[in-house]
Amino acid sequence: MSSAKLRGKRRFFPDDEDVELTAALADPATAAVLDAVARREAASVGELADDLDRDPSTVSHHLSRLADDGLVERERDGRTVVNRLTATAEAAFAGPVAPADD
């Protein structure tokens, strides 16, 4: 068992878990933003705010925290910031690969 102080709280995790992802999924608001990014693959703050029925500044705040945790990549495209999951977060959302039937 390991512990880490994340977002102002001491959290305890099994040694094999991704600490940042587990903490993000434990917060319902952050988990909703992360799920929306996963479903859309790449989306602007405005698109995510519309999907979640939240204020764009709130969504942007959560995306910044997720980017700091290494779960979301943010790339400027002109006046728009496009958000997508990092490879680590994408692999976690994909889950274990099922064995192929022969």
Protein Blocks (a to p, Z undefined) as FASTA:
>chain_A
ZZddeehiacdddfkbcfklmmmmmpmklmmmmmmmmmnopacfklmmmmnopafklmmm
mmmmmmmnopaccddehjaccddddfklmmmmnopaddddZZ
